[in-house]
Amino acid sequence: MWGIHALRTFSSLAVQSSSRASTNALRTTVTRTYATHFAPTSKDEPKATSLDVDNNVFKTYKPVSPGIRHLRRPINDHIYQGKPVRLLTACLRKHGGRNAHGRITVRFRGGGHKRRVRLIDFVRTEPGEYDVIRIEYDPGRSAHIALIKARDSNAEGKTKWKYILATEGMRPGDVVQSYRMGMPEVTGIQGARTVRPGNVLPVRFIPTGTVIHCVSLSPTGKALLVRSAGSFAQVVHHEESGRYSHVRLQSGEIRKVLQDCCATIGRVSNLNWKGRKIGKAGRNRWLGWRPRVRGVAMNAKDHPHGGGRGKSKSNKHPVSVWGWATKGKRTRKPGPKGPKNSNKMVIRERPRGKEKRAGGS
């Protein structure tokens, strides 16, 4: 009997000591730092594909001040920390949202940090291989940019050094090439090697289902579509006539694009940009945005909702500062000048209303 009690006591002590040891081990391994990274909660979670947004790549901060309590930034350790190439930049004059007559045309703009415009090459007519030197931050856009250098020893100036939009996964040491002026006469595996992220090809040579960005609408024009962070389009179909190809845009719209137009292979970089949190109003001022004032807080001369006593818009229908009905009122005009059949290049419009809420694409 005494042996059974002794065995039970020994087992309970062993369990308590093991639990204390594991707790101490956890206390010693967990460290509190000023900035922390989100980490996956489980090793069994499925890995995200290249088109998914990973929620575990944001940087948060210890709330030592209210301004950084909710601050959240994407982790981009590969971004170059130095200054841009002076040759590939231009000065930016601020106008505070005013036009040439001094009237405000864009409200709530003004101030902000000094910037220089990065001159991005959206045409890329020069052939040959270019080496990716570094990935840089661009204050004028949401996507990252890549500094590339031509391998041609005779190239000089802006022909030798260029800024392009960085594709997702692009790193220093990669090689990109433009086939805008002509494709090499290769087939099979050699031809498939031209379809690489960062390469520019005419749409007719891009296989169906390929993810693209920087799509041009003119054979000799610059890239106009799909240029913001994380965006991408997809080649859906090549017409048998050999004139147009069908491209699905980010919004779900499917439109025709001339097969002689060019596009860049891959997805635009910095896809986690939309998941960031600014954290405080002052950071918005650094970006050049002034406080956005509500209409009911204005005077009667400044907004239809302004004036009166108290916080009331005097039983009026909600309208914008220009008097347009808002909150559900349809303002798009039907007919030839409206959305229906107004653009002959659009095969299928983007989903709206019930179709959008149902998840249609």
Salt bridges, closest charged atoms under 4 A:
ASP121 OD2 - LYS162 NZ 3.00
GLU126 OE1 - LYS162 NZ 2.28
GLU129 OE1 - ARG151 NH1 2.57
ASP131 OD1 - ARG151 NE 2.93
GLU136 OE2 - ARG134 NE 2.49
ASP138 OD2 - ARG141 NE 2.74
GLU239 OE2 - HIS246 NE2 2.92
GLU239 OE2 - LYS256 NZ 3.97
ASP260 OD1 - ARG204 NH2 2.83
ASP302 OD1 - LYS301 NZ 3.33
GLU349 OE1 - ARG352 NH1 3.00
GLU355 OE2 - ARG348 NH2 3.50
